[in-house]
Amino acid sequence: MTYKNMTIEKDGPVDWVTFNRPDSLNALSREFVRELNDYFGKLETDYETRVVVLKGSGRMFCAGLDMKDEERPTSPPESGPTDNGMIGQRNFSGIVMRMRRCPQPIIALVHGYAAGGGFSIALGADVRIAAEGTKMNCAFIKIGLSGCEMGSSYHLPRLIGTSNAAELLYTGRFIDADRALRIGMVSDVVPEADLVATGKALADDMVATAPLGLRLTKEAFWANVDANDLNSAIALEDRNQILTSANGDVAEGISAFLEKRKPKYAA
């Protein structure tokens, strides 16, 4: 598959994956989502790539759902039956499921903003390093969806505890890099100019380990972190996103966002 929305540079056994839609703030179009699923799916049987580093081009890591995309989801009366909606939803949530299944550690280098689906992708990485001034949020609830999307309800409580996670999930509030470091969401905060070098140093340390040992460490690490499994968490999230799409709130939320007005949700 030829990727139009991201570039992949190989530095020995390290893949440097750059989200490359700077004019759209690296937002997740349906085409981009298909590419991410394809890439992470292939990693499961890729024994030459040992570490993956994710970063964004331009002003930010990823702005989340591309609400100007012609293929973007709308309410079911326009987009078809609910089962079709679930298929589309699983294309989005499938990204983080494939990130978890692949044996390569994933490092996310986050700068600018990581919002909505972009935030969930960062959460799906094994390690997050943020540039100074970075802001992140669970934007889904701002457009009429449930705040739990693409594994956010699974990853956030495990990373930062239930109180902090509930605050972010229930409100869509932004969290800045300094607070994210303080509560354990990110491993480090560095000047943006040092972000790539910091990521490279970490990737190099990972590559210096035994290949099989590193793969098995990721496998055992997540197996022992899990209380409830990711598949169960995402199944519940996906159901809720389809339910919140069914009453027109999402179409209204997106329209309000594009028109820069307050949404008028159903009672």
Wavefront OBJ file of the C-alpha trace (Angstrom):
o trace
v 0.000 0.000 0.000
v 1.340 3.442 -0.942
v 0.843 5.925 1.883
v -0.263 9.438 0.965
v -0.837 10.813 4.448
v 2.297 9.730 6.263
v 5.947 9.104 5.549
v 8.072 6.251 6.860
v 11.819 6.669 7.184
v 13.837 3.639 8.206
v 16.801 4.244 10.484
v 18.119 0.693 10.719
v 15.545 -1.251 12.758
v 13.623 1.907 13.743
v 10.660 3.179 11.733
v 10.164 6.950 11.944
v 6.513 7.477 11.042
v 5.555 11.090 10.356
v 1.927 12.128 10.015
v 2.167 14.215 6.863
v -1.016 16.252 6.452
v 0.285 19.577 7.810
v -2.263 21.666 5.903
v -5.017 19.694 7.675
v -3.177 19.658 11.016
v -2.571 15.926 10.485
v -6.268 15.287 11.041
v -7.620 11.768 10.590
v -9.354 11.450 7.238
v -10.845 8.076 6.356
v -8.009 7.525 3.888
v -5.435 8.285 6.591
v -7.192 5.882 8.964
v -6.989 3.118 6.363
v -3.279 3.760 5.952
v -2.624 3.641 9.699
v -4.525 0.370 10.012
v -2.552 -1.082 7.139
v 0.796 -0.012 8.582
v 0.217 -1.202 12.150
v -1.373 -4.420 10.920
v 1.706 -5.321 8.914
v 4.000 -4.744 11.882
v 2.695 -7.855 13.610
v 4.730 -10.046 11.250
v 7.561 -7.586 10.591
v 10.639 -8.962 12.340
v 13.069 -6.394 10.942
v 11.378 -3.340 12.463
v 12.086 -3.311 16.187
v 10.885 0.142 17.343
v 8.404 2.673 15.923
v 8.571 6.429 16.545
v 5.460 8.495 15.735
v 5.541 12.246 15.160
v 3.562 14.927 13.349
v 4.657 17.340 10.651
v 3.918 21.042 10.809
v 2.278 22.709 13.780
v 0.990 19.724 15.718
v 0.940 15.993 16.308
v -2.666 15.326 15.229
v -5.881 17.336 15.448
v -8.157 14.278 15.573
v -11.053 13.607 13.225
v -10.915 15.521 9.950
v -14.353 17.118 10.066
v -13.883 18.583 6.581
v -13.242 15.167 5.057
v -15.865 14.269 2.441
v -15.948 10.747 3.875
v -16.428 11.901 7.469
v -19.222 10.172 9.412
v -22.656 11.786 9.621
v -25.820 10.798 11.445
v -27.296 7.384 10.444
v -30.160 8.763 8.289
v -27.519 9.997 5.843
v -24.822 7.382 6.309
v -26.849 4.171 6.321
v -27.715 1.461 8.832
v -26.160 1.303 12.273
v -24.171 -1.801 11.360
v -22.404 0.214 8.667
v -21.670 2.828 11.290
v -20.068 0.201 13.499
v -17.852 -0.930 10.620
v -16.670 2.646 10.156
v -16.187 3.077 13.898
v -14.043 -0.044 14.088
v -11.759 1.385 11.412
v -10.874 4.149 13.862
v -10.626 2.041 17.012
v -8.745 -0.652 15.088
v -5.702 1.634 14.952
v -4.994 1.411 18.680
v -5.852 -2.284 18.789
v -3.232 -2.938 16.120
v -0.770 -0.685 17.946
v -1.184 -2.884 20.997
v -0.935 -6.168 19.108
v 2.240 -5.268 17.222
v 5.363 -6.470 19.062
v 7.370 -3.285 18.465
v 7.495 -0.653 21.238
v 5.925 2.583 19.996
v 7.217 6.004 21.040
v 4.983 9.034 20.436
v 6.675 12.426 20.118
v 3.872 14.892 20.737
v 4.014 18.605 19.954
v 1.511 21.381 19.464
v -1.840 19.698 19.961
v -2.981 16.097 20.202
v -6.761 16.193 20.156
v -9.461 13.548 19.928
v -8.269 10.606 17.879
v -4.774 12.083 17.805
v -4.733 12.022 21.592
v -5.966 8.416 21.611
v -3.187 7.401 19.225
v -0.645 9.033 21.533
v -2.190 7.177 24.480
v -1.918 3.939 22.506
v 1.851 4.336 22.270
v 4.044 2.616 24.854
v 5.926 5.830 25.713
v 4.958 9.473 25.198
v 7.406 12.379 25.151
v 5.921 15.867 24.863
v 7.348 19.134 23.658
v 7.013 22.153 25.894
v 3.685 23.884 25.327
v 1.901 20.774 24.082
v -1.818 20.488 24.831
v -3.949 17.353 24.637
v -7.614 16.516 25.064
v -10.387 13.960 24.584
v -12.277 16.118 22.119
v -14.990 13.587 21.277
v -17.417 14.748 23.952
v -17.192 18.270 22.520
v -18.979 17.165 19.332
v -21.754 15.101 20.907
v -20.003 11.750 21.140
v -19.068 9.846 24.269
v -15.752 11.025 25.670
v -14.494 7.437 25.528
v -13.059 6.627 22.106
v -10.243 4.610 20.555
v -9.150 3.145 23.877
v -9.177 6.390 25.884
v -11.306 4.898 28.690
v -8.853 2.004 28.895
v -5.560 3.883 28.747
v -6.246 7.042 30.749
v -7.268 5.492 34.104
v -4.263 3.175 33.942
v -1.912 6.068 33.228
v -3.204 8.843 35.469
v -5.795 7.358 37.839
v -9.564 7.522 37.805
v -10.062 11.079 39.084
v -7.780 12.730 36.550
v -9.098 10.478 33.791
v -12.734 11.218 34.638
v -12.069 14.970 34.566
v -10.593 14.767 31.065
v -13.076 12.259 29.659
v -16.193 13.962 31.042
v -15.281 17.484 29.930
v -12.901 17.396 26.977
v -10.670 19.818 28.860
v -7.137 20.320 27.590
v -4.219 19.126 29.662
v -0.868 20.834 29.147
v 2.507 19.134 28.981
v 3.605 20.163 32.470
v 0.550 18.698 34.167
v 0.749 15.629 31.917
v 4.283 15.018 33.183
v 3.290 15.635 36.786
v 0.519 13.005 36.732
v 2.393 10.440 34.660
v 0.745 10.762 31.261
v 4.072 11.480 29.555
v 7.594 10.346 30.412
v 9.346 13.627 29.690
v 8.793 17.198 28.522
v 11.542 18.763 26.428
v 11.985 21.835 24.212
v 10.429 21.174 20.817
v 13.854 21.500 19.183
v 15.037 18.534 21.293
v 12.039 16.297 20.704
v 13.482 14.195 17.865
v 16.856 13.773 19.564
v 15.170 12.687 22.782
v 13.060 10.172 20.904
v 16.084 8.859 19.036
v 18.034 8.360 22.261
v 15.188 6.309 23.713
v 14.760 4.276 20.514
v 18.503 3.610 20.428
v 18.419 2.305 24.003
v 15.558 -0.025 23.085
v 17.352 -1.271 19.967
v 20.423 -2.024 22.093
v 18.472 -4.817 23.802
v 18.009 -8.354 22.477
v 15.361 -8.465 19.703
v 13.373 -11.355 21.167
v 13.705 -10.001 24.679
v 12.284 -6.636 23.652
v 9.310 -8.177 21.839
v 8.538 -10.459 24.761
v 8.922 -7.580 27.222
v 6.191 -5.605 25.464
v 3.990 -8.697 25.380
v 4.435 -9.447 29.094
v 4.248 -5.788 30.114
v 0.784 -5.246 28.672
v -0.478 -8.675 29.677
v 0.310 -7.828 33.288
v -0.956 -4.239 33.135
v -4.339 -5.466 31.963
v -7.173 -5.948 34.390
v -9.959 -5.599 31.859
v -8.777 -6.276 28.336
v -8.564 -3.618 25.608
v -10.995 -5.466 23.321
v -13.733 -5.300 25.961
v -13.093 -1.617 26.612
v -13.222 -0.765 22.919
v -16.367 -2.857 22.366
v -18.153 -0.715 24.946
v -16.722 2.508 23.531
v -17.721 1.592 19.978
v -21.275 0.812 21.059
v -21.543 4.175 22.819
v -20.201 6.096 19.822
v -22.803 4.522 17.538
v -25.562 5.234 20.057
v -24.514 8.877 20.403
v -24.372 9.185 16.612
v -27.906 7.849 16.172
v -29.844 10.853 17.500
v -28.211 13.522 15.337
v -25.977 14.961 18.064
v -22.789 14.232 16.147
v -24.010 15.882 12.952
v -25.027 18.916 15.037
v -21.749 18.910 16.957
v -19.672 18.875 13.780
v -21.830 21.527 12.109
v -21.513 23.765 15.152
v -17.756 23.299 15.178
v -17.423 24.196 11.505
v -19.785 27.172 11.891
v -18.031 28.333 15.080
v -21.195 28.361 17.209
v -22.506 26.566 20.267
v -24.167 23.227 19.448
v -27.871 22.639 20.069
v -28.044 19.033 21.173
v -31.160 16.887 21.544
v -32.739 16.931 24.975
l 1 2 3 4 5 6 7 8 9 10 11 12 13 14 15 16 17 18 19 20 21 22 23 24 25 26 27 28 29 30 31 32 33 34 35 36 37 38 39 40 41 42 43 44 45 46 47 48 49 50 51 52 53 54 55 56 57 58 59 60 61 62 63 64 65 66 67 68 69 70 71 72 73 74 75 76 77 78 79 80 81 82 83 84 85 86 87 88 89 90 91 92 93 94 95 96 97 98 99 100 101 102 103 104 105 106 107 108 109 110 111 112 113 114 115 116 117 118 119 120 121 122 123 124 125 126 127 128 129 130 131 132 133 134 135 136 137 138 139 140 141 142 143 144 145 146 147 148 149 150 151 152 153 154 155 156 157 158 159 160 161 162 163 164 165 166 167 168 169 170 171 172 173 174 175 176 177 178 179 180 181 182 183 184 185 186 187 188 189 190 191 192 193 194 195 196 197 198 199 200 201 202 203 204 205 206 207 208 209 210 211 212 213 214 215 216 217 218 219 220 221 222 223 224 225 226 227 228 229 230 231 232 233 234 235 236 237 238 239 240 241 242 243 244 245 246 247 248 249 250 251 252 253 254 255 256 257 258 259 260 261 262 263 264 265 266 267
